Amino acid sequence: MALPVNFEDLIVEANKLKLYKKLIVQLNKDLLFANVDLEFDEDTLPTSLKLVLQDTVFHLIQHKFSDYLNLLYQVDVSEKKVRLLDGDDTLKLSEDITFLILQREWQKVWYKNKH
């Protein structure tokens, strides 16, 4: 499986395979397990999904760092990928982390669909 390299590719692929709603369900499940007070409606538009998740990640980094780490652990975001990111700009970091979260959630959904 070739992972999508950006948010737009991920959404195109999810819609093409009719797995966008399953992506939201998987994300909601991991948010719940990570004790993050956020749940998306299955009809949430991709742009809203990205912006709200990014805002939440930004807030967690700024104010609840242990919850942020717990979310990364729950979603199973690669520590190696996180370490490669530039942490100097928290806004950019939150955008990059949001994509890594969605990318990992996409892997889970795609794999479950294939097998």
Secondary structure as UniProt FT lines:
FT   HELIX           7..16
FT   TURN            17..18
FT   HELIX           20..33
FT   TURN            34..35
FT   TURN            42..43
FT   HELIX           46..63
FT   HELIX           65..75
FT   HELIX           79..83
FT   HELIX           90..114
//
